[in-house]
Amino acid sequence: MKAAYQTILVVFAVLLPVAALGQSGGWQSDGSGTSTWHVSPSEGTCNVSQAQNRARRAGIYRTDLVYRDENVLTLRGLTEWGDRREITFANIRGCPEVGFQDMQQSQPGKVPTNR
């Protein structure tokens, strides 16, 4: 009986901290033996991965963070046609889109030829 009680106590001592980490951040398993570190954003803010997911849904891929402050996050990426675009999100819960801008692509100018 004493051994069973000690075993249950050890199981609870191991599982309770792991369960608590899973809710707010920490190592999370994908079910196939791979674990990744997950950090939840503080309540009411937008993190980079949330902004990247929102940008992807808006049709902007391969995004990089180009600007971040306490108010906004700005990402730059490519559309499916290869055009460069910047998209800006408010740094509040839900990452609402504030605006976007098409970037000018530098293309070499054609030199007129006289024949």
Buried (B, 14 or more C-beta within 10 A) or exposed (E): EEEEEEEEEEEEEEEEEEEEEEEEEBEBEEEEEEEEEEEEBEEEBBBBEBBBEBBBEBBBEEBEEEEBEEEBBBBBBBEEEEEBBBBBBBBEEEBEBBEBEEEEEEEEEEEEEEE
